[in-house]
């Protein structure tokens, strides 16, 4: 089989497309894929120039083994998304050197398209979508190039044709995008097991400091009403009720999905908003207090956080309603009461002593005690910094009385310890505070550096109250954001060069950044977010009520009608159909073709029949009978009897049983 | 009647050894009321074939040896003054025979050639203002010598077109030639040939030919062949409508010889080299003898169905 079966243009575009397909994957596949690709590409070109031969079977086997071992070494497994994609790309690359026939090239192109789709699993931004048009159009150009002459020298014309075809496919794409039902688990994608920054189930001050250095986006919020002021935007993620002397973590009781629903009373005006969150790998959602999630979004947990059944692995769009003035748990169940008073033994003696003193001083005036603690933070020389000293075993003691330098996690943690020691149930709430207003799209951007921790304490009758000790120390942190709070220190985003603080200082650059984010937000909200609930709502607004069954049937019907129209257009039944004799002749010749007997174009049926009779003596009688009948009907003016010809044809088919046909075909191949 | 015809062919084959196909084509040509051009070297049996054909078919036979000084009168005949009656009496030329062998037709001047060819086409001759019908049946076998052609006048394409078929006999197969050498002389054999057909039978057979069925499928094939000669670049010029008609007529005669009342593409293919070979010229070599190669191309490439 000659190498020139794959035309030059096709090969050119195939190589270009391979490079384009591989590039976005380079972030998460081992780097040895590049030399592997180069090797295969050069080899392929040499094959095309007839300077090299196709690799022998043993070498192919060796390459495959080597690649499998490489994937195993690089990823530690052959399963999972990363290893799977690496394996796919390796086979995609290796197929290049065993691409002999047009069929192989088609397989390669299909694999390429699949590899493009897998890149969406890692990155689904607008930019990556726009980029993927490049490899897809190159692959289509390669597909077109296969049908072109080997002498064609104009690759750009082929590419333009491919781009035109893609453009023509646009209406179909839109139709499928709007109507194709996204059926639950069938379409959930495997997720990339990459490390994510974000809140975790347990928190030490160092973790929060780490988060504060990340400029990554956490979520975006669009309010139905005016955006509330900064100081009211406390986005609850989870509560931390267990303290081991160093770390705060989510209590086992709270974490349980079976924990009872808390009682609360809505008061005042609700806030309605829509959140588009980046994947966190955690099950909780972000909401203002006190969130009453619609059924579809998630469910309220015992500590008023909003939780989903599964971790959020893809960007998620949900609506939320919050009642900022709600009364939460006027009665606290004893289990929760005890939980929120628990402190580890043997830690922080000075803090406990101070708390005991306060408790004695204020007696039953717990509100006064809380205010006294806040006043302590306000009046003592506390300093808000992301570079606190490292505190020792009695970390709260050292922070409160010696170091006095820290950030939200320190203040919130210390205050909860004091309140608990003084007999007031309290807990740390972790989440985000504030957010950047994007004027372009009138929505909020909440970044990882907005991560925050604050305090909730419980009072009989009034329920849980939120209080933020950080406000007492650095009110600008709450009112203007962390950037202002750290302006003096210069530690804002110091580890993150790309999203660095410098970028934000140039006004026009900042504008550009926000406009770009607005575009991405629209993309995520309108395109990626268009599934499940959103799809249903949108369709319902146009079509009235819809259900999946109806939608699926409509889609199937539309596609069926389109296919029928296409079929009619291809078959053109209004044009004269070949007469019966021609049809049976073609059928008979297909039968004989399985035995390697093909009538030459200039060969008459009688001569062919004689040739066939010699080649297939066992079927000679049937062949002769069929062709005689055909000749009689076509060339002699005798009765045109379709049935008689059909009978002869069936006899011929009987004379050539299917296994014989199949075997003959296999031999012919 | 077909048996009789087959017997006639068998008789000719006894004299002209190893040339069954050419004999058959010659008979088909006669049945289709066409004229035959045989192009071959001297001594290949051209005369023998003509002579045998005439005898077996019961036709009167005349031979005209064409030379450069041959005049039309030598072919058609002249009026001679008869002193007994005191009148000019017409002496018919050799053309007034049922089978005329025009030997080495390309040696005569175009003027003499035309005299013959006009007679062939019209079936009658006009001499001194008087139109005289030629006998019925009337069959001309002309021969041409392809080599030593100096001082010859090759027939132009328009004249060639008047011949239904052109054959070339070719050297006999060794076995046939051995028989030829070991047997008695042809001339003696010729004497022993008995007429197998009479005029009435031959006329009846000739009348049968147009009745042979040529259905649309075969006519389309003939048209495809004609179209290919007219559209493909390697042909200097295409087959004329007369050529297409000749092809179909010859195919019908061939089918009749095969005992079939309808034409199949194989009939067309069997007569195609003889019918079309002298009517086609290669674009690259318009004066040459490329017709045979073109015919092979047609047989191979034009779809039979």
Interface residues (C-beta under 8 A of the other chain):
Chain A: X582 X585 X600 X601 X602 X603 X604 X605 X606 X607 X631 X634 X635 X636 X637
Chain B: X213 X215 X217 X218 X261 X262 X263 X264 X265 X266 X269 X298 X299 X300 X301 X302 X303 X304 X305
